[in-house]
Amino acid sequence: MNQTSALWAPFTAMRPFNRQPMLFDSAAGMHYTTTDGRQVLDAMAGLWCVNAGHGQARIVEAIREAAGRLDFVSSFKMSHPAALTMADQLVAIAPAGLDKVFFTNSGSEAVDTALKIARAYHQARGDSRRTKLIGRAKGYHGMGFGGLSVSGIGRQKRDFGPLLGDVAHLPLPYDASLRFSSGQPEQGAHYADTLLQLLDIHDPATVAAVIVEPVTGSGGVYAPPLGYLQRLREICDRHGVLLIFDEVITGFGRLGHSFAAQTFGVTPDLMTLAKGLTNGAVPMGGVLVSGTVYEAFMNGPEQAIELMHGYTYSAHPLACAAGLATLAVHEELGINAHVQHIAPVWQSAALALREQGLVLDVRAIGMLCAVELKPRDGAPGARAAEAAQRCFDAGLLVRASGENIVLSPPLIVNEEQIALIFDTLHCALDAIA
Ligand SMILES: Cc1ncc(COP(=O)(O)O)c(C=O)c1O
């Protein structure tokens, strides 16, 4: 590796990285190949995004074709057919009522867009007091100032304040009694009632929106207890507060449906998307917006721009091509049905790790799983980092995040690969202290 490389990588300790960079050369199906020629089983779907597996020929070809035909067109005051089709196809697979799509280039931009739409919606209705935003403990909503403000991971905010002021947070709907959960915990819906307390404290008439990940992802895979999201929805409705689901991770088959909203039977007013939207192949994000919210913007003068917001690369032709091909590949491969079939196998293989002495908790839902390790005295996160390194040396890519080993494989994973993932992780844990 060129030790003098100018690269400054995201969320990376640069000095160890520069000493021993982890470099990949190619990817196909469930595997990466490193620059030194090793095959590595990808148990992270890249970064929760390559849901249909790496190198899908139809997606690759669609990007190639688009690049050769229409390299770029602005989305300000103009567009192109694939953008219209992509929006229509997303609405077709979304829960009823989510009728419009605003395109961005990442999850962070999708979140900031959703927060801005929420505030502007209330403005458009003449309710300008509603500016406050409510997030949740351990929520991850990207790295824009808006998303960071509503996120619930303090360490990520420490160096960047002050953030948005008008923000409050719900607690995580989780406690030690819910350890070793598979699917939705049966207890814990009452955690939604803390929203009532927050609304009381902050005055419900000043709150614009609540944003949650239906399943907390990066913060450590926490599923919503049965009835919890329903109760959040009811409370938001009662108080005129918009509900935003951040489905950047949970969208596109991760829980066996196009969106977690369908898995859990709760429809938000706004839904953020990214990652699996293009199978990770071209950066793209988006916000699905309810018809009701959209219509509230459509009352001003005809020639006036209703939403003063957007990005140069919104609905980029290459991203739309990749997105349309991704939706087709999901359909062709029957990914939702495959996940519904294989998720129980995944979850029971994950839960079997509970007997391993270093394991404090296992949380598995859909094709997501966090294995939380007992922290090593005086060295927070060291066990998970060491376990991830051992897995990598043994040919398995997993993600260490705090004390958690987090797993979210491409959704084409088969039973043999699931067994290999958990056997390799088990051996890695057995080998460390
Ligand atoms: C739930 C959620 N929201 C937003 C984001 C931010 O997405 P991006 O990294 O594409 O900006 C992420 C990224 O992991 C995420 O998991």
The ligand as an SDF file (V2000), in Angstrom:
LIG
                    3D

 16 16  0  0  0  0  0  0  0  0999 V2000
  -30.8610    4.4560    9.3250 C   0  0  0  0  0  0  0  0  0  0  0  0
  -29.8430    5.2660    8.5750 C   0  0  0  0  0  0  0  0  0  0  0  0
  -30.1500    6.4970    8.1950 N   0  0  0  0  0  0  0  0  0  0  0  0
  -29.2930    7.2640    7.5020 C   0  0  0  0  0  0  0  0  0  0  0  0
  -28.0500    6.7880    7.1710 C   0  0  0  0  0  0  0  0  0  0  0  0
  -27.0960    7.6490    6.4240 C   0  0  0  0  0  0  0  0  0  0  0  0
  -26.9180    7.1780    5.1500 O   0  0  0  0  0  0  0  0  0  0  0  0
  -25.6560    7.6700    4.2620 P   0  0  0  0  0  0  0  0  0  0  0  0
  -24.4450    7.0770    4.9190 O   0  0  0  0  0  0  0  0  0  0  0  0
  -25.9750    7.1250    2.9110 O   0  0  0  0  0  0  0  0  0  0  0  0
  -25.6450    9.1500    4.2950 O   0  0  0  0  0  0  0  0  0  0  0  0
  -27.6810    5.4980    7.5470 C   0  0  0  0  0  0  0  0  0  0  0  0
  -26.3580    4.9530    7.2170 C   0  0  0  0  0  0  0  0  0  0  0  0
  -25.9340    3.9380    7.7140 O   0  0  0  0  0  0  0  0  0  0  0  0
  -28.6050    4.7190    8.2830 C   0  0  0  0  0  0  0  0  0  0  0  0
  -28.2930    3.4870    8.6870 O   0  0  0  0  0  0  0  0  0  0  0  0
  1  2  1  0
  2  3  1  0
  2 15  2  0
  3  4  2  0
  4  5  1  0
  5  6  1  0
  5 12  2  0
  6  7  1  0
  7  8  1  0
  8  9  2  0
  8 10  1  0
  8 11  1  0
 12 13  1  0
 12 15  1  0
 13 14  2  0
 15 16  1  0
M  END
$$$$
